[in-house]
Amino acid sequence: MEKVVNTKKRAWVALTDTIQKILPDITQEQLQPQNSLRMLGANSMDRAEIIISVMETLDLKLPLSYFSEEKNLGELADLLDTQLHIMERNKK
C-alpha cells in the first residue's frame, strides 16, 4: 500500500512543482485537483511544456497525445500514477 501512496504523491508533487516553475504566478491554493491547466491560465505551449517536464522528472516516456483530452490536475496526476505503476511493474 505504501508504494501506491508514494507513486500517487510523486505524481502530484512532480505535477504541482512543475506548474509552479512554468506558471510562477500560480499559488499553492490554486493547485487543487479539480482545477485544469487551462483554468490556471496555461496556454497550449505552457501545457505541453508542463507535461513534457513532468514526464522527464518522473522518467516516463509517453506520447503527448496521451494527455490531449482536457483533464483536471487530479486526473492528470492519476494518469501519471498509473504510468508509474506500469513502469515499476515492468522493471521486475
Biopython code that builds the backbone (N, CA, C, O; Angstrom):
import numpy as np
from Bio.PDB.StructureBuilder import StructureBuilder

atoms = [
    (1, "MET", "N", (0.819, -1.198, 0.000)),
    (1, "MET", "CA", (0.000, 0.000, 0.000)),
    (1, "MET", "C", (0.862, 1.261, 0.000)),
    (1, "MET", "O", (0.479, 2.284, -0.568)),
    (2, "GLU", "N", (2.026, 1.181, 0.639)),
    (2, "GLU", "CA", (2.900, 2.351, 0.706)),
    (2, "GLU", "C", (3.352, 2.786, -0.685)),
    (2, "GLU", "O", (3.446, 3.983, -0.960)),
    (3, "LYS", "N", (3.637, 1.811, -1.575)),
    (3, "LYS", "CA", (4.046, 2.158, -2.931)),
    (3, "LYS", "C", (2.956, 2.923, -3.658)),
    (3, "LYS", "O", (3.244, 3.853, -4.411)),
    (4, "VAL", "N", (1.708, 2.539, -3.440)),
    (4, "VAL", "CA", (0.594, 3.243, -4.070)),
    (4, "VAL", "C", (0.591, 4.702, -3.636)),
    (4, "VAL", "O", (0.481, 5.601, -4.470)),
    (5, "VAL", "N", (0.711, 4.934, -2.350)),
    (5, "VAL", "CA", (0.738, 6.297, -1.826)),
    (5, "VAL", "C", (1.951, 7.039, -2.369)),
    (5, "VAL", "O", (1.845, 8.199, -2.766)),
    (6, "ASN", "N", (3.097, 6.379, -2.388)),
    (6, "ASN", "CA", (4.314, 7.036, -2.843)),
    (6, "ASN", "C", (4.247, 7.431, -4.308)),
    (6, "ASN", "O", (4.661, 8.537, -4.656)),
    (7, "THR", "N", (3.736, 6.561, -5.185)),
    (7, "THR", "CA", (3.672, 6.932, -6.600)),
    (7, "THR", "C", (2.630, 8.017, -6.826)),
    (7, "THR", "O", (2.833, 8.911, -7.647)),
    (8, "LYS", "N", (1.528, 7.947, -6.111)),
    (8, "LYS", "CA", (0.497, 8.975, -6.251)),
    (8, "LYS", "C", (1.038, 10.325, -5.771)),
    (8, "LYS", "O", (0.815, 11.353, -6.410)),
    (9, "LYS", "N", (1.744, 10.314, -4.651)),
    (9, "LYS", "CA", (2.333, 11.550, -4.128)),
    (9, "LYS", "C", (3.424, 12.060, -5.073)),
    (9, "LYS", "O", (3.499, 13.259, -5.345)),
    (10, "ARG", "N", (4.270, 11.150, -5.574)),
    (10, "ARG", "CA", (5.318, 11.554, -6.524)),
    (10, "ARG", "C", (4.719, 12.226, -7.747)),
    (10, "ARG", "O", (5.218, 13.253, -8.207)),
    (11, "ALA", "N", (3.647, 11.644, -8.271)),
    (11, "ALA", "CA", (2.996, 12.211, -9.452)),
    (11, "ALA", "C", (2.443, 13.603, -9.144)),
    (11, "ALA", "O", (2.635, 14.534, -9.926)),
    (12, "TRP", "N", (1.757, 13.747, -8.008)),
    (12, "TRP", "CA", (1.162, 15.036, -7.637)),
    (12, "TRP", "C", (2.241, 16.090, -7.403)),
    (12, "TRP", "O", (2.117, 17.217, -7.884)),
    (13, "VAL", "N", (3.285, 15.741, -6.680)),
    (13, "VAL", "CA", (4.360, 16.702, -6.387)),
    (13, "VAL", "C", (5.080, 17.113, -7.670)),
    (13, "VAL", "O", (5.359, 18.294, -7.873)),
    (14, "ALA", "N", (5.379, 16.150, -8.533)),
    (14, "ALA", "CA", (6.044, 16.480, -9.799)),
    (14, "ALA", "C", (5.170, 17.418, -10.625)),
    (14, "ALA", "O", (5.666, 18.385, -11.204)),
    (15, "LEU", "N", (3.883, 17.138, -10.679)),
    (15, "LEU", "CA", (2.966, 17.967, -11.458)),
    (15, "LEU", "C", (2.862, 19.373, -10.880)),
    (15, "LEU", "O", (3.004, 20.351, -11.614)),
    (16, "THR", "N", (2.618, 19.489, -9.589)),
    (16, "THR", "CA", (2.415, 20.814, -8.998)),
    (16, "THR", "C", (3.711, 21.627, -8.949)),
    (16, "THR", "O", (3.684, 22.840, -9.154)),
    (17, "ASP", "N", (4.838, 20.976, -8.682)),
    (17, "ASP", "CA", (6.120, 21.697, -8.697)),
    (17, "ASP", "C", (6.407, 22.248, -10.091)),
    (17, "ASP", "O", (6.859, 23.383, -10.236)),
    (18, "THR", "N", (6.143, 21.443, -11.105)),
    (18, "THR", "CA", (6.392, 21.871, -12.482)),
    (18, "THR", "C", (5.469, 23.016, -12.871)),
    (18, "THR", "O", (5.900, 23.974, -13.513)),
    (19, "ILE", "N", (4.217, 22.923, -12.490)),
    (19, "ILE", "CA", (3.274, 24.010, -12.791)),
    (19, "ILE", "C", (3.779, 25.310, -12.184)),
    (19, "ILE", "O", (3.752, 26.349, -12.844)),
    (20, "GLN", "N", (4.237, 25.268, -10.940)),
    (20, "GLN", "CA", (4.695, 26.496, -10.287)),
    (20, "GLN", "C", (5.987, 27.035, -10.907)),
    (20, "GLN", "O", (6.232, 28.240, -10.857)),
    (21, "LYS", "N", (6.810, 26.169, -11.485)),
    (21, "LYS", "CA", (8.016, 26.648, -12.171)),
    (21, "LYS", "C", (7.655, 27.332, -13.482)),
    (21, "LYS", "O", (8.225, 28.369, -13.822)),
    (22, "ILE", "N", (6.715, 26.757, -14.213)),
    (22, "ILE", "CA", (6.368, 27.285, -15.529)),
    (22, "ILE", "C", (5.350, 28.420, -15.435)),
    (22, "ILE", "O", (5.355, 29.332, -16.262)),
    (23, "LEU", "N", (4.492, 28.364, -14.443)),
    (23, "LEU", "CA", (3.491, 29.412, -14.205)),
    (23, "LEU", "C", (3.710, 29.977, -12.798)),
    (23, "LEU", "O", (2.955, 29.660, -11.880)),
    (24, "PRO", "N", (4.739, 30.811, -12.627)),
    (24, "PRO", "CA", (5.137, 31.247, -11.284)),
    (24, "PRO", "C", (4.088, 32.065, -10.528)),
    (24, "PRO", "O", (4.189, 32.208, -9.309)),
    (25, "ASP", "N", (3.093, 32.599, -11.219)),
    (25, "ASP", "CA", (2.059, 33.379, -10.530)),
    (25, "ASP", "C", (0.996, 32.504, -9.873)),
    (25, "ASP", "O", (0.138, 33.012, -9.150)),
    (26, "ILE", "N", (1.043, 31.202, -10.115)),
    (26, "ILE", "CA", (0.060, 30.282, -9.539)),
    (26, "ILE", "C", (0.394, 30.060, -8.064)),
    (26, "ILE", "O", (1.538, 29.776, -7.708)),
    (27, "THR", "N", (-0.614, 30.194, -7.223)),
    (27, "THR", "CA", (-0.414, 29.980, -5.788)),
    (27, "THR", "C", (-0.696, 28.525, -5.429)),
    (27, "THR", "O", (-1.344, 27.798, -6.181)),
    (28, "GLN", "N", (-0.204, 28.124, -4.287)),
    (28, "GLN", "CA", (-0.446, 26.767, -3.793)),
    (28, "GLN", "C", (-1.947, 26.502, -3.649)),
    (28, "GLN", "O", (-2.412, 25.390, -3.900)),
    (29, "GLU", "N", (-2.692, 27.515, -3.248)),
    (29, "GLU", "CA", (-4.139, 27.368, -3.067)),
    (29, "GLU", "C", (-4.860, 27.070, -4.376)),
    (29, "GLU", "O", (-5.914, 26.434, -4.373)),
    (30, "GLN", "N", (-4.300, 27.523, -5.490)),
    (30, "GLN", "CA", (-4.917, 27.281, -6.794)),
    (30, "GLN", "C", (-4.665, 25.860, -7.299)),
    (30, "GLN", "O", (-5.357, 25.390, -8.202)),
    (31, "LEU", "N", (-3.689, 25.186, -6.727)),
    (31, "LEU", "CA", (-3.326, 23.847, -7.182)),
    (31, "LEU", "C", (-4.233, 22.807, -6.532)),
    (31, "LEU", "O", (-3.815, 22.041, -5.664)),
    (32, "GLN", "N", (-5.462, 22.807, -6.973)),
    (32, "GLN", "CA", (-6.481, 21.892, -6.462)),
    (32, "GLN", "C", (-6.773, 20.832, -7.521)),
    (32, "GLN", "O", (-6.747, 21.133, -8.714)),
    (33, "PRO", "N", (-7.047, 19.605, -7.107)),
    (33, "PRO", "CA", (-7.283, 18.519, -8.067)),
    (33, "PRO", "C", (-8.380, 18.812, -9.091)),
    (33, "PRO", "O", (-8.308, 18.317, -10.216)),
    (34, "GLN", "N", (-9.379, 19.593, -8.737)),
    (34, "GLN", "CA", (-10.487, 19.855, -9.656)),
    (34, "GLN", "C", (-10.171, 20.926, -10.695)),
    (34, "GLN", "O", (-10.927, 21.085, -11.654)),
    (35, "ASN", "N", (-9.075, 21.662, -10.530)),
    (35, "ASN", "CA", (-8.702, 22.700, -11.488)),
    (35, "ASN", "C", (-7.924, 22.096, -12.651)),
    (35, "ASN", "O", (-7.181, 21.131, -12.479)),
    (36, "SER", "N", (-8.102, 22.670, -13.824)),
    (36, "SER", "CA", (-7.353, 22.216, -15.000)),
    (36, "SER", "C", (-6.225, 23.204, -15.287)),
    (36, "SER", "O", (-6.212, 24.319, -14.765)),
    (37, "LEU", "N", (-5.289, 22.782, -16.117)),
    (37, "LEU", "CA", (-4.206, 23.684, -16.515)),
    (37, "LEU", "C", (-4.775, 24.900, -17.234)),
    (37, "LEU", "O", (-4.307, 26.022, -17.039)),
    (38, "ARG", "N", (-5.772, 24.675, -18.055)),
    (38, "ARG", "CA", (-6.404, 25.785, -18.777)),
    (38, "ARG", "C", (-7.038, 26.767, -17.793)),
    (38, "ARG", "O", (-6.930, 27.980, -17.969)),
    (39, "MET", "N", (-7.700, 26.246, -16.757)),
    (39, "MET", "CA", (-8.315, 27.111, -15.738)),
    (39, "MET", "C", (-7.260, 27.936, -15.007)),
    (39, "MET", "O", (-7.534, 29.044, -14.546)),
    (40, "LEU", "N", (-6.050, 27.386, -14.908)),
    (40, "LEU", "CA", (-4.963, 28.102, -14.240)),
    (40, "LEU", "C", (-4.300, 29.123, -15.159)),
    (40, "LEU", "O", (-3.386, 29.833, -14.742)),
    (41, "GLY", "N", (-4.758, 29.198, -16.409)),
    (41, "GLY", "CA", (-4.228, 30.183, -17.342)),
    (41, "GLY", "C", (-3.130, 29.672, -18.247)),
    (41, "GLY", "O", (-2.489, 30.462, -18.940)),
    (42, "ALA", "N", (-2.896, 28.372, -18.258)),
    (42, "ALA", "CA", (-1.847, 27.804, -19.111)),
    (42, "ALA", "C", (-2.341, 27.738, -20.553)),
    (42, "ALA", "O", (-3.400, 27.179, -20.834)),
    (43, "ASN", "N", (-1.553, 28.322, -21.466)),
    (43, "ASN", "CA", (-1.896, 28.207, -22.880)),
    (43, "ASN", "C", (-1.387, 26.858, -23.402)),
    (43, "ASN", "O", (-0.807, 26.081, -22.643)),
    (44, "SER", "N", (-1.597, 26.580, -24.669)),
    (44, "SER", "CA", (-1.234, 25.261, -25.212)),
    (44, "SER", "C", (0.263, 24.986, -25.104)),
    (44, "SER", "O", (0.663, 23.850, -24.849)),
    (45, "MET", "N", (1.089, 26.001, -25.294)),
    (45, "MET", "CA", (2.543, 25.810, -25.174)),
    (45, "MET", "C", (2.925, 25.527, -23.719)),
    (45, "MET", "O", (3.748, 24.653, -23.450)),
    (46, "ASP", "N", (2.331, 26.259, -22.793)),
    (46, "ASP", "CA", (2.580, 26.015, -21.365)),
    (46, "ASP", "C", (2.190, 24.589, -20.991)),
    (46, "ASP", "O", (2.932, 23.894, -20.297)),
    (47, "ARG", "N", (1.016, 24.160, -21.458)),
    (47, "ARG", "CA", (0.531, 22.818, -21.114)),
    (47, "ARG", "C", (1.479, 21.748, -21.639)),
    (47, "ARG", "O", (1.793, 20.792, -20.930)),
    (48, "ALA", "N", (1.933, 21.907, -22.877)),
    (48, "ALA", "CA", (2.876, 20.937, -23.448)),
    (48, "ALA", "C", (4.178, 20.940, -22.654)),
    (48, "ALA", "O", (4.721, 19.878, -22.348)),
    (49, "GLU", "N", (4.681, 22.126, -22.318)),
    (49, "GLU", "CA", (5.924, 22.230, -21.550)),
    (49, "GLU", "C", (5.776, 21.584, -20.173)),
    (49, "GLU", "O", (6.690, 20.905, -19.706)),
    (50, "ILE", "N", (4.649, 21.789, -19.535)),
    (50, "ILE", "CA", (4.406, 21.192, -18.214)),
    (50, "ILE", "C", (4.409, 19.671, -18.321)),
    (50, "ILE", "O", (5.079, 18.996, -17.539)),
    (51, "ILE", "N", (3.669, 19.131, -19.275)),
    (51, "ILE", "CA", (3.579, 17.672, -19.421)),
    (51, "ILE", "C", (4.938, 17.071, -19.751)),
    (51, "ILE", "O", (5.323, 16.060, -19.164)),
    (52, "ILE", "N", (5.666, 17.675, -20.680)),
    (52, "ILE", "CA", (6.992, 17.164, -21.051)),
    (52, "ILE", "C", (7.929, 17.197, -19.848)),
    (52, "ILE", "O", (8.645, 16.230, -19.589)),
    (53, "SER", "N", (7.924, 18.294, -19.122)),
    (53, "SER", "CA", (8.796, 18.429, -17.955)),
    (53, "SER", "C", (8.450, 17.417, -16.865)),
    (53, "SER", "O", (9.343, 16.827, -16.256)),
    (54, "VAL", "N", (7.158, 17.216, -16.619)),
    (54, "VAL", "CA", (6.737, 16.235, -15.611)),
    (54, "VAL", "C", (7.174, 14.836, -16.030)),
    (54, "VAL", "O", (7.663, 14.065, -15.205)),
    (55, "MET", "N", (6.999, 14.506, -17.308)),
    (55, "MET", "CA", (7.417, 13.178, -17.777)),
    (55, "MET", "C", (8.925, 12.990, -17.611)),
    (55, "MET", "O", (9.379, 11.910, -17.232)),
    (56, "GLU", "N", (9.700, 14.036, -17.893)),
    (56, "GLU", "CA", (11.153, 13.950, -17.692)),
    (56, "GLU", "C", (11.478, 13.750, -16.218)),
    (56, "GLU", "O", (12.326, 12.925, -15.876)),
    (57, "THR", "N", (10.819, 14.490, -15.354)),
    (57, "THR", "CA", (11.042, 14.371, -13.911)),
    (57, "THR", "C", (10.759, 12.957, -13.419)),
    (57, "THR", "O", (11.499, 12.414, -12.600)),
    (58, "LEU", "N", (9.683, 12.369, -13.927)),
    (58, "LEU", "CA", (9.270, 11.032, -13.486)),
    (58, "LEU", "C", (9.878, 9.914, -14.328)),
    (58, "LEU", "O", (9.620, 8.737, -14.079)),
    (59, "ASP", "N", (10.690, 10.282, -15.330)),
    (59, "ASP", "CA", (11.324, 9.319, -16.240)),
    (59, "ASP", "C", (10.282, 8.477, -16.980)),
    (59, "ASP", "O", (10.442, 7.267, -17.139)),
    (60, "LEU", "N", (9.220, 9.137, -17.425)),
    (60, "LEU", "CA", (8.176, 8.480, -18.209)),
    (60, "LEU", "C", (8.328, 8.864, -19.672)),
    (60, "LEU", "O", (8.734, 9.980, -19.996)),
    (61, "LYS", "N", (8.002, 7.938, -20.540)),
    (61, "LYS", "CA", (8.058, 8.200, -21.976)),
    (61, "LYS", "C", (6.701, 7.854, -22.571)),
    (61, "LYS", "O", (6.377, 6.687, -22.794)),
    (62, "LEU", "N", (5.918, 8.895, -22.822)),
    (62, "LEU", "CA", (4.570, 8.738, -23.372)),
    (62, "LEU", "C", (4.362, 9.777, -24.463)),
    (62, "LEU", "O", (4.943, 10.860, -24.399)),
    (63, "PRO", "N", (3.548, 9.467, -25.457)),
    (63, "PRO", "CA", (3.238, 10.495, -26.459)),
    (63, "PRO", "C", (2.378, 11.592, -25.826)),
    (63, "PRO", "O", (1.553, 11.325, -24.952)),
    (64, "LEU", "N", (2.583, 12.816, -26.278)),
    (64, "LEU", "CA", (1.786, 13.928, -25.748)),
    (64, "LEU", "C", (0.299, 13.711, -25.992)),
    (64, "LEU", "O", (-0.539, 14.203, -25.236)),
    (65, "SER", "N", (-0.024, 12.976, -27.047)),
    (65, "SER", "CA", (-1.437, 12.727, -27.350)),
    (65, "SER", "C", (-2.137, 11.982, -26.208)),
    (65, "SER", "O", (-3.360, 12.050, -26.077)),
    (66, "TYR", "N", (-1.369, 11.279, -25.391)),
    (66, "TYR", "CA", (-1.920, 10.583, -24.233)),
    (66, "TYR", "C", (-2.606, 11.568, -23.287)),
    (66, "TYR", "O", (-3.521, 11.198, -22.551)),
    (67, "PHE", "N", (-2.161, 12.810, -23.313)),
    (67, "PHE", "CA", (-2.679, 13.847, -22.417)),
    (67, "PHE", "C", (-3.547, 14.865, -23.155)),
    (67, "PHE", "O", (-3.848, 15.928, -22.612)),
    (68, "SER", "N", (-3.947, 14.555, -24.375)),
    (68, "SER", "CA", (-4.599, 15.558, -25.223)),
    (68, "SER", "C", (-5.992, 15.973, -24.761)),
    (68, "SER", "O", (-6.390, 17.119, -24.970)),
    (69, "GLU", "N", (-6.730, 15.074, -24.145)),
    (69, "GLU", "CA", (-8.058, 15.466, -23.659)),
    (69, "GLU", "C", (-7.902, 16.384, -22.450)),
    (69, "GLU", "O", (-7.011, 16.199, -21.621)),
    (70, "GLU", "N", (-8.776, 17.366, -22.368)),
    (70, "GLU", "CA", (-8.735, 18.282, -21.221)),
    (70, "GLU", "C", (-9.008, 17.505, -19.937)),
    (70, "GLU", "O", (-10.056, 16.879, -19.783)),
    (71, "LYS", "N", (-8.070, 17.556, -19.043)),
    (71, "LYS", "CA", (-8.196, 16.842, -17.769)),
    (71, "LYS", "C", (-7.890, 17.815, -16.636)),
    (71, "LYS", "O", (-7.140, 18.775, -16.809)),
    (72, "ASN", "N", (-8.478, 17.552, -15.482)),
    (72, "ASN", "CA", (-8.123, 18.383, -14.341)),
    (72, "ASN", "C", (-6.825, 17.844, -13.723)),
    (72, "ASN", "O", (-6.337, 16.783, -14.115)),
    (73, "LEU", "N", (-6.283, 18.575, -12.768)),
    (73, "LEU", "CA", (-4.993, 18.188, -12.189)),
    (73, "LEU", "C", (-5.062, 16.827, -11.510)),
    (73, "LEU", "O", (-4.111, 16.049, -11.582)),
    (74, "GLY", "N", (-6.169, 16.536, -10.860)),
    (74, "GLY", "CA", (-6.331, 15.237, -10.216)),
    (74, "GLY", "C", (-6.284, 14.101, -11.224)),
    (74, "GLY", "O", (-5.648, 13.075, -10.982)),
    (75, "GLU", "N", (-6.956, 14.284, -12.357)),
    (75, "GLU", "CA", (-6.952, 13.257, -13.405)),
    (75, "GLU", "C", (-5.570, 13.109, -14.027)),
    (75, "GLU", "O", (-5.136, 11.996, -14.322)),
    (76, "LEU", "N", (-4.877, 14.226, -14.226)),
    (76, "LEU", "CA", (-3.509, 14.151, -14.755)),
    (76, "LEU", "C", (-2.603, 13.392, -13.788)),
    (76, "LEU", "O", (-1.819, 12.539, -14.205)),
    (77, "ALA", "N", (-2.713, 13.702, -12.508)),
    (77, "ALA", "CA", (-1.899, 13.007, -11.505)),
    (77, "ALA", "C", (-2.227, 11.517, -11.493)),
    (77, "ALA", "O", (-1.328, 10.689, -11.346)),
    (78, "ASP", "N", (-3.500, 11.166, -11.645)),
    (78, "ASP", "CA", (-3.891, 9.753, -11.694)),
    (78, "ASP", "C", (-3.295, 9.054, -12.915)),
    (78, "ASP", "O", (-2.828, 7.920, -12.813)),
    (79, "LEU", "N", (-3.310, 9.727, -14.072)),
    (79, "LEU", "CA", (-2.699, 9.150, -15.276)),
    (79, "LEU", "C", (-1.209, 8.909, -15.064)),
    (79, "LEU", "O", (-0.683, 7.855, -15.422)),
    (80, "LEU", "N", (-0.540, 9.892, -14.480)),
    (80, "LEU", "CA", (0.895, 9.759, -14.212)),
    (80, "LEU", "C", (1.151, 8.637, -13.212)),
    (80, "LEU", "O", (2.089, 7.857, -13.380)),
    (81, "ASP", "N", (0.332, 8.554, -12.186)),
    (81, "ASP", "CA", (0.450, 7.496, -11.183)),
    (81, "ASP", "C", (0.299, 6.124, -11.834)),
    (81, "ASP", "O", (1.074, 5.213, -11.544)),
    (82, "THR", "N", (-0.683, 5.971, -12.700)),
    (82, "THR", "CA", (-0.894, 4.700, -13.405)),
    (82, "THR", "C", (0.337, 4.330, -14.213)),
    (82, "THR", "O", (0.760, 3.174, -14.209)),
    (83, "GLN", "N", (0.911, 5.300, -14.903)),
    (83, "GLN", "CA", (2.096, 5.022, -15.719)),
    (83, "GLN", "C", (3.304, 4.681, -14.846)),
    (83, "GLN", "O", (4.130, 3.854, -15.232)),
    (84, "LEU", "N", (3.415, 5.307, -13.682)),
    (84, "LEU", "CA", (4.497, 4.956, -12.755)),
    (84, "LEU", "C", (4.353, 3.514, -12.289)),
    (84, "LEU", "O", (5.346, 2.796, -12.175)),
    (85, "HIS", "N", (3.126, 3.086, -12.019)),
    (85, "HIS", "CA", (2.881, 1.692, -11.612)),
    (85, "HIS", "C", (3.267, 0.729, -12.730)),
    (85, "HIS", "O", (3.894, -0.300, -12.479)),
    (86, "ILE", "N", (2.893, 1.062, -13.961)),
    (86, "ILE", "CA", (3.237, 0.212, -15.105)),
    (86, "ILE", "C", (4.747, 0.134, -15.257)),
    (86, "ILE", "O", (5.296, -0.944, -15.481)),
    (87, "MET", "N", (5.422, 1.275, -15.136)),
    (87, "MET", "CA", (6.875, 1.309, -15.268)),
    (87, "MET", "C", (7.534, 0.455, -14.185)),
    (87, "MET", "O", (8.458, -0.306, -14.473)),
    (88, "GLU", "N", (7.066, 0.578, -12.946)),
    (88, "GLU", "CA", (7.645, -0.212, -11.850)),
    (88, "GLU", "C", (7.399, -1.703, -12.048)),
    (88, "GLU", "O", (8.275, -2.525, -11.778)),
    (89, "ARG", "N", (6.203, -2.048, -12.521)),
    (89, "ARG", "CA", (5.875, -3.454, -12.753)),
    (89, "ARG", "C", (6.758, -4.034, -13.862)),
    (89, "ARG", "O", (7.174, -5.190, -13.782)),
    (90, "ASN", "N", (7.043, -3.241, -14.889)),
    (90, "ASN", "CA", (7.873, -3.710, -15.999)),
    (90, "ASN", "C", (9.341, -3.851, -15.618)),
    (90, "ASN", "O", (10.086, -4.568, -16.285)),
    (91, "LYS", "N", (9.763, -3.175, -14.554)),
    (91, "LYS", "CA", (11.153, -3.289, -14.091)),
    (91, "LYS", "C", (11.418, -4.625, -13.421)),
    (91, "LYS", "O", (12.564, -5.071, -13.353)),
    (92, "LYS", "N", (10.359, -5.269, -12.924)),
    (92, "LYS", "CA", (10.522, -6.527, -12.175)),
    (92, "LYS", "C", (10.800, -7.693, -13.085)),
    (92, "LYS", "O", (10.961, -8.819, -12.613)),
]
sb = StructureBuilder()
sb.init_structure("model")
sb.init_model(0)
sb.init_chain("A")
sb.init_seg("    ")
for serial, (resi, resn, name, xyz) in enumerate(atoms, 1):
    if name == "N":
        sb.init_residue(resn, " ", resi, " ")
    sb.init_atom(name, np.array(xyz, "f"), 0.0, 1.0, " ", f" {name:<3s}", serial, name[0])
structure = sb.get_structure()
